[in-house]
């Protein structure tokens, strides 16, 4: 297939769904976690769960980079933005995420802070070059997908000799989060039988980093693209593994992903960024070696060191279930303020803000099926 509409063909989708129904064991149930928020939106938008058998449940995972960032990290960015010498550059989906006291970057901007939405780290570099008298901070977030762009900005800033550019680094790592989900015990434990692996992340890191989850944890994984047929084919691959008694990493998204990933991007990240010993995630708590910071060789471009920033954990809003939704323990409609006290126009939690958030996806698409089922 060459064109997007071919990956959205309804007849083909129904055919794959029929194969899934014919393959599943009616005497067992299946819980498959789609890690990536892009998959969550595809599932909700195209109503894929309606095509699946009742004993197969798709579980939303913590793959929304905006959602997993805890309030304390957002508070750091807002505090920096309010400094008169600072221009804070960030991606657009961070602007409305609630911080302490329902504050946000867009409210800080309305109050006079110089907060600028950028489409790339290169845009932030351009701002620094155009305003040498100001301190320009790039608020870097995301999984492995966006990390190489931040690494490239650090490398380019040093090559240009920029003295007024720094990065507030909040990049997080997919395998560490998957491991935390599988290692959880007690009330935080969530049953996951298999994973639909993230396509864009895997284009960077490859499929090899997932192999321990199949070998050690006994959890099949299928890397998938983001169109409805991609997701359905990944589900079919996984239920076929269960049927055949296999447990491996399969790559549905072979048109974009290889086993070794993007070696050039990996090398650039390794040069400019290093592992943090620990990092707090919303919903998952502090996870060791699950995030990146600016490497010592690039310390002059590290906003945390340049501005002497300390991290203070901040609890989420007590009515918000974003944390439990991120680890797959609840669905969005099981939050008592979903679509009432918390909407995209008035978000209480990050999951309702981001285009990759599970609550935003369910608000846009899934809630209408909830009404129809009542």
N, C-alpha and C positions, 0 to 999 in steps of 0.2 A: 504494500500500500504506500502511496506517495502523498496523498492529500488529506488534510485534516478531516474533511467530511467522511472519509472512508473509515476513520477511527470512531465515528459516531453513528454508524449505520445501525438502525434499530433492528433490522432483521438478523444481522450478524450477532448483535447483542443478545437477542432472544435465543439464538442458536447456542451461544456459549453458555447462557444461563441454563438451558435445557441439559447441556452436558454436565454442568455442575450438579444439578438436581439428580442426574442419573448416576453420578459418581459418589456422592456423599453416602455415608452409612446412616440409615434412618434410626439406628439404635444408639447413636452418640450425637453429641452436640459439638460445635466448633466455635472457637473464639479467635478470630484473626484480627490482629491490630494493624491498622494502616498508620504507619508512623508519621507520615508527612501531612501537613495541613493542606497541601495541594490536592492530595488524594481525598481528604475529607470533603473538600468542596466539590470535587468531581462526583463523589458518591452521592452527596446531597443534591447537587444540581440536576443530575441525570436520573435520580431515583433508583440507583442501582440496588439498594437493599430490597426494593419491591420485587426484584427479579430473582432474589436468592431464596433458597429453602429456609423454612422457619427454624431449623436447628443449626443454622450458620449465622453467627452474629459478627458484624464488623465493629471493632472497638476503636474509638478515637485515641490516638497517641499524642505525645508531647512534641510534635514536629512543627509547631508554630513558633518561629524564633522571637516574635514580638511577645507572645503569650508567656513563654517560659522565663522571660527576664523579670526578676523580682523587683518589687517597688523600690527597694534601697538603691538599686543601680539607676533607676530612672530619677530618683531624688538627686543622685550625684550629678546627672546631666543637667537637671533644672537649676541646681545651685551654681554650676559653672555658667550656664546661660545668663544668669542674673548678674554675673560680674561685668562691670562696665567695659573692661578691656577685651571681652571674649565675644567672638562670633561662633555660635554653635551650629554645626551643619549635621543634619540627620535625614534619614529616609522618611518619606511622607507618612508611613503607617505608624511611626512612633509619636507623631504630633499629639494625638488625642488619647493616648493611653493614660489611664488614671494613675497618679502617684499619691503620695501622702496627702491626706485631707482633700482628696478629689482634685488636687492640683494636676497640671499637665504642661507639656511644652507649649501647646497652643495658647494656654492661659498665660504662661510666662511671656510669650511673644506679645499677646494683647496688652500686657502690663508694661511693655517697653523693652523686654529682653530681645537681643538680636539673634533670633533663631531662624535658620534658613533651611528650607527643604531642598535636598539635592537628590539627583537620580543615580549618582555614582560617587565613589571616592575621588575620582578625577575632578568632578565638579568642586569638591571641597578644596582640592589643591589649587584650583583656579581662583577660588575666593581668597585663599592665603596669598597668592601671588598678586592679586589686585588690591589687597589691603595690608601692606607690610607693617603698618603701624598697629594692627590689631592682632590678638591671639586667636587663631582659628582652630577649633577643636572639632574633629570628626567623631561623632557618636556612632561607633561601629558595632553592629549587632549581626546575628545570623549564625546559621550552621556552616558547614564546610563549603556550601555553595557560594556564599559571599565573602568568605575569608580570603581567597586569593586576591580579590580586588583591594582589600585593605592592605594586604602584604605588598601589593604593587604600589600603592600610595606611599607607604613607608619607604620603600626602596627609591621611588622617584623623588620624594621630598629630600632624602639625603643627597641624591645625585644633583638636585637643584640648589642645594645649600640653603633650604628654607629654614629660617630661625623662628618663625611664628606659627608653625603647624605642628599639631599633636593629635594623637588618637586616644579616645576613651574606648578601650577594647573590651568588648563583651561577647566575643565569638565563642560558641559552644560546640560540643562534639557529639555526633549521633551515637556511635557505639557505646559511649559512656552512659548515655541516658537509657539505651536499651538494656544494658547490663544492670543498671539501678532498678529498672522495672522488674527484671527477672529475679534479682536478688532480694527484693523487698519481702518482708514478712509481717505477720500481725495484721492490724487494720489497714495498712498501706498496701498489702499484697493484692495484686490483680492477676487473675488467671489469663494467660496468653498462650495459645497453642502454636501460633505461627505469626510471622510478620510479613506485611507487604512493605518492602524496603523503598526508601526515597530515591527517586530517579535522579534529580539534579545533584543531590549530595553525592550519589554514587558515581556520577560523571566525573567528579573530582577525585574521590578516594578509591574508586573501583569497587569490585565485589569482594575482594580478598578479606577486608576487615570484618566481614560478616561471617566468615567461615567458622570461627570459634563458637558462634551461637548455635550453629547446627551440630558441630562436633561435640561441644562440651555441655550445652544446655539441652540438646535434642529438640531444637525449635527450627522447623523449616522456614526458609526465607525465599521470597520471590521479589526481585527488584522490578519495579513497574514504572511505566510512563504515566501520563496524567490525563489521557483521554479515556472515555468510558470503556472502550474495548480493551485498553491496556489493563485497567483495573480488573475487569472481569476475567481476562486471560490469566492474570496473576493469581486470582482466587482459584481458578481451575487448576493451575499448576500445583497449588498447595494442597488441594483436596486429592489430587492424583498422587501426590507424595504420601499422604496419609493412607490412601487405598493400597498403595504398593509397598508400604512399610519402609519408605525411604526418608532421609532427612539430610537435605543438601541446600546449597544456595543456588537458585536458578535465576537467570537473567532474562526477563521478558523484554526489557528495554535495551536490547542489544544494538539498536540503531543509534544509541547515544552513550552507552556504558560498556566499558571493558573491565577485565579482571584487575588491571593495574591502575586504572584511572588516568588522571592527567599528571604525569610525572613532573612536567615543568611547573605547574601550579603548586604541586606538593613541595618542590624544592624551594620555591619562593617563600612559601609559608614557613618552612623549616628555618630559613635564613632570618626571618624578621620577627617571628612569634615563637613563644615557648609555652609549655604546659603550666597552668596554675596548679598548685597543690590541692586546692579545693575551690569550689564555686557553688553558690546557692542558686537553685532552680526553683521557680514557682511550681508548687505541687510535688516536687521530688526531693526537696531539701538540699543540703550540701552534699555534693558528689565529688569524690576525689578525682583529680586529673581529668576533669570534664570540660575544661574551658582553656582559653589561651590568653596570654598577656604579651605585651611588647617585650622583645628580647633585650637583654642588657646592652648589646651592641647598638641598639636603637633607642637607648634610654632617654635621649634628648627629645624624642618624639612621643614619649609616653605621658599622656595627660595626668594619669594618677600620680606619677612622680613629679611632674612639672608643677602641679598645683597642690601637692601634698594631700591628696584625697584619701579619706578613710571610708571603709564600708560599714554601714550600720543596717542590720536586718530590720525590716518593717513588716508587720503582719498584714495580710490582705483584709479587705473589707469583710466583716464577720458574716454578712449575708451572701457573699459571693462564693460560688462553688467552682471557680475557675481551676483551682489546684487539683481538686478531685476529678474534674473532667479531663485535665491534661494527662493524668496517669491512668485514665480509662476506667475509673471506679464509678463514675456516673455519666449519664448522658446530659446534654444541655437542658432538655426540658424537665430534668429532675431537680434543677436549681429553682428555689422558690421565688426568685425575683426575675427569672427568665421571661422576656417579652412583656414584663410589667414594669418593675422598677429598673430593669436593665435592658436597654435597647441600643441599637447602633447610634441613635441621636443623643442618647443619654447613657453612655456605658458606665457600668460600675466596675467591671472587670476587663482585663486585656483580651479575653477570648471573644468579646463582643465587638472589639475594635478592628483587629487585624483582618485583612482579606483571607488569611489562612486559619483564622480562629474557628473552633468547632461551634461556638455559640453563634457567631456571625453567619456561618454556613446554615445552621439549623433555622435561624431566624429568617433567612432569605428564602429557604426552600422547604425544610423539613416540617416547620410548624403547621403548614397547610395540610400535610398528611396527618399530623396529630389531630387537627380539627375534624378531618374526614373520618377518622377512626372513632371519634367520640359518639 
